[in-house]
Amino acid sequence: MLPARHRLRESADFASAVRGPGASRAGGRLVVVHANRTDARADLPPRVGFVVSKAVGNAVVRNRTKRRLRASMAGHVNRVPTGWDLVVRANPAAAQASWVELDAALGRQLEKVTCR
């Protein structure tokens, strides 16, 4: 579980991470990671939000996928520099992926998006 200080909660923050000025994106078969870094949050811990649409599966599958992504992100969040807002979007293939595949895919996309 991600600590409260690492959670992205407001819809405006989600929109800023996805479409805001300076936003970047890295995607693969399993996940897409949107990121934005602003000067106003330069010294604050990174925040992460998750998007798992109905295309991934029914409610049970979506919730399981979101829990797995959250657990994977808990292991990666300490390597994300301060000031970043991230939105992790699951693609439909993420529902059938193994834990190792999902964790590796998330790690790869985080590296791409935060190393500008």
Secondary structure as UniProt FT lines:
FT   HELIX           4..6
FT   HELIX           11..19
FT   TURN            21..22
FT   STRAND          24..27
FT   STRAND          31..37
FT   HELIX           39..41
FT   TURN            42..43
FT   STRAND          47..51
FT   TURN            54..55
FT   HELIX           59..76
FT   HELIX           77..79
FT   TURN            82..83
FT   STRAND          84..90
FT   HELIX           92..95
FT   HELIX           99..114
//
